[in-house]
């Protein structure tokens, strides 16, 4: 970690109950309600602009629409061009105050729905459920950020707070090289003390994310001796590449499947006399005959771990299994460089959850519990791990079926989430949290 910031020195201990909430917090709540209708209309507008990751013009258009909103609040904005990592780019907005810890707010502009997808615009299913591309993942979260900042401005608080907002344009399909794609996010995390991210949690507003599993890829390449099938299992020929691959995958399962929060999935397998695997297309071709011992196999998969220590342990075990070859075979396991790191659970993250839960209770919205890491996939907030003292995710809009054409969001929760976020930021920066 770049430092161990004494949050206790920045955040005084002061309990505020809902019944005794300050005039300032009442102003925040009233402001969110005042802006609720316009916030919902903004959400509808940006949903109707396609911003599939590879629709670079669409991603930038959504970014431009939101930049105007940030500028109206007095934040300094810039567009980070994504040409160097083959994507549209990122939106960055900064308010350079001096009050309390420095906050990093994280969103993203892109969705999984490209222009050729039939799911292109919103519709109201009833008076509260909005169906639309990216409504919870995560245009709803982006609007919640803006609504919360408007409330802080209305309460005359924003000008003194140090807040940096990063909304990436390639969260759903990261640009390459990854180091350049996430450079601005990482640098913002290095400047920050606390990270607040506004993805949807697991669809339940009573939950928040304190830990996310990282995600990276691996490839297994196995070689055997091609021969007539009548000679399989002989000393000269051995067992062939497919049997060796089966042994390896079975051992992976037997030795690692019970490790909590660790998963490893072989997503594609090609085997036979010859194979041609195209990593860009995540597939390929294989040729073989039932009376010929398989000469080669290629397997491509992913691995997800809750910490770097867990990931390293899994890699050691997997490499050991791969090295214990059946007769007449060889195997090589290659782990991809980069990938999304894990957001490891930490004391700071759980403390921030405690603060958020107290805000929720004080506002009359009930308690908040941590999401099981198995339900939290990789996300941009993971790039803050080890760089900030506290981080949580899942502060966005509640909904269901994200990444599908059935994606919905509960617009009644937009104001709830914005109130929680704004009051939390106020308490963090003005020393009003409680331990």
HELIX and SHEET records of a PDB file:
HELIX    1   1 UNK A    7  UNK A   10  1                                   4    
HELIX    2   2 UNK A   18  UNK A   20  5                                   3    
HELIX    3   3 UNK A   23  UNK A   47  1                                  25    
HELIX    4   4 UNK A   56  UNK A   72  1                                  17    
HELIX    5   5 UNK A   83  UNK A   85  5                                   3    
HELIX    6   6 UNK A  135  UNK A  139  3                                   5    
HELIX    7   7 UNK A  140  UNK A  154  1                                  15    
HELIX    8   8 UNK A  158  UNK A  160  5                                   3    
HELIX    9   9 UNK A  178  UNK A  181  1                                   4    
HELIX   10  10 UNK A  183  UNK A  191  1                                   9    
HELIX   11  11 UNK A  229  UNK A  231  5                                   3    
HELIX   12  12 UNK A  241  UNK A  256  1                                  16    
HELIX   13  13 UNK A  308  UNK A  323  1                                  16    
HELIX   14  14 UNK A  347  UNK A  362  1                                  16    
HELIX   15  15 UNK A  373  UNK A  375  5                                   3    
HELIX   16  16 UNK A  380  UNK A  384  5                                   5    
HELIX   17  17 UNK A  412  UNK A  429  1                                  18    
SHEET    1   A 6 UNK A  76  UNK A  81  0                                        
SHEET    2   A 6 UNK A  89  UNK A  96 -1                                        
SHEET    3   A 6 UNK A 161  UNK A 168 -1                                        
SHEET    4   A 6 UNK A  99  UNK A 108  1                                        
SHEET    5   A 6 UNK A 194  UNK A 197  1                                        
SHEET    6   A 6 UNK A 390  UNK A 392  1                                        
SHEET    1   B 4 UNK A 123  UNK A 124  0                                        
SHEET    2   B 4 UNK A 129  UNK A 131 -1                                        
SHEET    3   B 4 UNK A 408  UNK A 410 -1                                        
SHEET    4   B 4 UNK A 399  UNK A 400 -1                                        
SHEET    1   C 2 UNK A 207  UNK A 208  0                                        
SHEET    2   C 2 UNK A 369  UNK A 370  1                                        
SHEET    1   D 4 UNK A 263  UNK A 272  0                                        
SHEET    2   D 4 UNK A 296  UNK A 305 -1                                        
SHEET    3   D 4 UNK A 214  UNK A 223 -1                                        
SHEET    4   D 4 UNK A 330  UNK A 335 -1                                        
SHEET    1   E 2 UNK A 274  UNK A 278  0                                        
SHEET    2   E 2 UNK A 283  UNK A 287 -1                                        
END                                                                             
